[in-house]
Amino acid sequence: MFHHVTVLKEESVEGLHIKPDGVYVDCTMGGAGHSSLIASKLGPNGLLIALDQDDVALANAQTVLAPYLDRVKIVKSNFRDLEQVLMNEPRALRDGKPQVDGILFDLGVSSPQLDDGERGFSYHQDAELDMRMDRTTELTAKTIVNEWAPERIAKILFEYGEEKFSRRIAGVIAEARTKGPIETTGELVELIKEGIPAAARRTGGHPAKRSFQALRIAVNDELGAFEEALEQSVRCLAPEGRVAVITFHSLEDRICKQFFVKNVEKCTCPPAFPMCVCDKSGDLKLVTRKPIIPSEHELEVNQRARSAKLRIAEKL
């Protein structure tokens, strides 16, 4: 069964300002929590395009979104192909180019993926090292830990997991694999623990959390895909269309924040000027100056929401 708790659902969908006849994209359908709420606000002439690359999520969505399938199109795709997906949907085009009214990103790994031991995302369950969101792709966590150079492993653990013992962990992995391949999440957890000093293991949550996050990001090229999709989202939004982004760790949030800042209106004219003459206006305006975070009630219901941040911007 595909159980899923959607984080900041009402806040993010409310932030998109759903119009009954508008066209919207959920770039990260997951358990379809956001998608079902967006679809419920659409009229018969509205359209939601819901993207996911996970076959389990796609199959589940057929059931969850069944009441709205007259106004929902479910597409198997990585969101880095957002623009191409929209080019193939006539209702998303205006004057031959994508122009939609809202785009949502919820960058958390869906709870079912984390909870399904077989997928290899979880450091709590022993399973084959996999971590692919789209199981038709080739690169797995097993390939990385067994075949990548120790320096390259250390680099992703440090950059994507912010793991300060990245070199030590990479060294332990490199030594272990000389005796035979590292096959399972359980084996990897023990090697990670070995690479972290005992005192450090006793603080800050599970010692493998940061390394598993880093491997998942590397396997799925999550940050690269997100940066590409953000660039496309600005081009694909109609004027006054909105993009809402829910992030779960500092790397994603930093990318989102810096992207919004780079693309926000930047008039440099003196305040006394009656009109702008510098011609330096951007493409976006911020709807939320500071990120929206989950309420106390939401945190009680879902502890995984504690690191979530929602940022919203509007196309000028």
Disulfide bonds with the S-S distance in Angstrom:
none
